Amino acid sequence: MTSNSSSDELFRDQGFRYRIARDEHGEAMARLLGAAFAHEPMAHAIGLHADDVYPLASRFIPECTANGLSVIAVPEEAPDLLAGVFINRDFKAPLPAGIPDHFPRFGPIFQALESVDALYEAQVPGLQVGQACDLWMVAVDPDGRFSRRGIARNLFRASVEVIRDRSFERCVTECTGAYSQRSAIATGFTERASIVYKDFIFDGRPIFASIPEPHRRLVLYERVLRTS
């Protein structure tokens, strides 16, 4: 998984290097996203597992390792090991081929995301490709060995740095759990739209009503980088 390009490195903190994700990182990124998102509140509520999430995450990898917008965290002492990842993409870009149609089990999740995105776009009409970047999926190794090292917050920070350098006007991120929501707030994002899990109805059922505290809402946050 090692990349030899020092220009891809963004910064170091607490023993980790934060760098731009490239093609050689793709398989490890998809595996980590699958493992982590099996614990995400909505995925857990509808019974998804790592093997369910991995194929979905893999559909985003070619775009997100080629666009220069996604970031990873690797331990300084073990640069072949992936500790964290944030895949990022243009908010107005079309979804990869086959999404969501090839993944019907994710239907409730995509409908929830579409709902909160629509609430946001009603406030910011006319967004075009190249104006807003979506911090799309963030994951830190879920086995706990890298916990309390600030990785999630630093992945937010690294993402913002890269996106600002690419001349986007704003970042958005749809945070599904309380912990990613805290990281977004800590890195300068502001809440713009949300849905309450217990109130969300899919096919006539409150499908996310079982999600426990502290994960009460799906929240879309925004950080404005420059005004047009």
N, C-alpha and C positions, 0 to 999 in steps of 0.2 A: 504493500500500500504506500510505500515511501515515495514522496515527491522530492526531487532534487532542486526544485526552483525556490531559491531563497526569496525571490521577489513575491512569492505567494504568501509569505509570512506577514501577518498583520501586527501581532504583538505577543508578548509572553506574560503570564501571570500565574503565580502559585504553582509553578512546576509544569505548566501546560503551554503549548504553542497553539496559537489561533491562526488559521491560515485559510486561504481560498480553496474550496473543494475542486478537485479535478477528476477526470475520468477514471484514473487508477484507484480512486477511493470509492467508486460507485457501489460495488458489491457490499463492502463493509458498511457503507451508509444505509443501504436498504435493509440489511440485517439488523442494524441497530434501531432504525426507525420501527421495524416490525416488532422487535422485542419490547421497546419502550411504549409504543402506542397500544399494545395489548392491555396496558394498565391505565390508559387514558379514560376519563370518566364515561364518555359516550360509548366507546368501544367495549369497555368492560360491561356496561349496562346491557348491551345487546349480545353479549357472549362471544365477541371476537377474540381470536388468539393471534400469537405472533405469526403463525403460518398463514393466517388470513390477511394480515396487514402487509406482510412482505411483498406479495405480488402487486398490491396497489402502490406501495412506495416505489417499487422498481419502475413503474411506468413514468414516474417523475424524474428518475435519475439521469437519463440522457440529457434532458433539457437543463437540469439543475447542476450538472457538472460541466456543462458547456457554456452557460451564460455568465460565468464569473461572478455570480451574486451569492452563491451559497458558501457556507463556512463550516469548518470542522475544528475540533480540539483534539490534540494528541499529547500524551505525556512526553516531556522532554527526555526522560530516561528510556522511553519505549516508543519511538516515533512510528512504529508499524501498528500500534494499537490505537483504535479509535475510541475516544472517551465521550465525545459529543458531536452533534451535527445540527445544523439549521439549514434546511433547503428553502430557497427563496426564489420567487418568480414574479414576473410582471402581473399585477393585479387584474389587468384586462386581457391578458393572453388567454387563448382557448385552452381548455384542459387537454391533456394528452389523449391520443386515440383510445377509445374503449372505456373512458371514464366519463360518467359513472355507469354506463350501460352494462359493462362486463362485471360489475361488482354490486349485484342487487342487495346483498346483505348490508352494504354501507348506505342504503337508501335513506334511513333516518338521519344519518350524520350529514350527508350531502344536503338534505332538505333543510336541516338546521343551519348549516353554513350559508346556504343560499338565502335563507331568511334574514340572517344578521347582515349579510353583505347588502341585501336590498335596502334594509333600514339605513345603512351607512350611505349608500349611493343616492338615496333620496335627499340626503343633506349636502352631498357634493356631486351635483348633476354634471354630466358631460365629461367624466373622466375618460382619458384616451390612453392607448398604449404608450408607454414611456413616461407616464406621469406619476404612477403609484406602484410601488413594489410591495408584494405580499410576503411577509415573513411566514412561511407556509407550514412547515412541520419542524419542530425542535425536539431533540431527544438527547438524553444523557444516559450513559450505560446504567441500566436499572438494577444491577446487582449490588450497588451500594459502595463499591470500592472507591468511587470518585465523589462521594457525597460531601456536602459542605465545603466545596472548593470553589464555589462561585462560577461554575461552568455555564449554567444556563444564562445567568446575567451577562457573562462575558460573550456568549454566543449572540445575544441580543446586541451588545455593544459592537462586536465585530461586524455583524450584519449591517448595522446602521452606517458604520464607516464605509463599507464597500458600496452600499447603495447610494450614499451621498456622493461618493466619487464618480458614480455613473450618471449623475445629474438628474436623478428622480426628484420630484417635488415633495414627495411624502412617502412614508412607510405605513402600512397597515398590518395588523396581525390578529387572527382570530384565536383567542386563548380559551381553551376548553376547561381548564382546571385552575384552582386557586393558586398553585405554585407558579405556573407560567404567567398568570395575571400579575403576581407580585413582581416577577422579573420585568415584565413590560413596564409597570409603573416606575420601578426603580431605575429604568433606563430612559425615562423621559416621555413615555407614551401616555396618551390621554384617552379615557373611555369615550367612545362615540356611539355605540349601539350594543344592545344585549338582548338575549332571550333567557327566561327563567326555565330551568329544566323541567320542573314539575308542571309547568303550564304548557309545554310544547306537545302538540298533538300530531301523531303520525298514524295514518290509516285508522283514525277514530280512537286511538289509544294514547294516554300520556306515557309514551314509551321510555322516557328518561326519568320518570318519577322516583325510581329506586336509587338514583345517584345520591350518595350520602354527603353530608357536610364534610369539609368546607366548600365542596364544589357545587355551588348553587346555580351558576349561570354560565352561558357561553357569551363571551364579551369580545367585541371588536374594538381594538385600540388603534389610535393613529398618532404618528409623530410627523409634524410638518418640518421639512428640511429646508425649503426655500419657497418663497411666494413668487408666482409668475407675474 
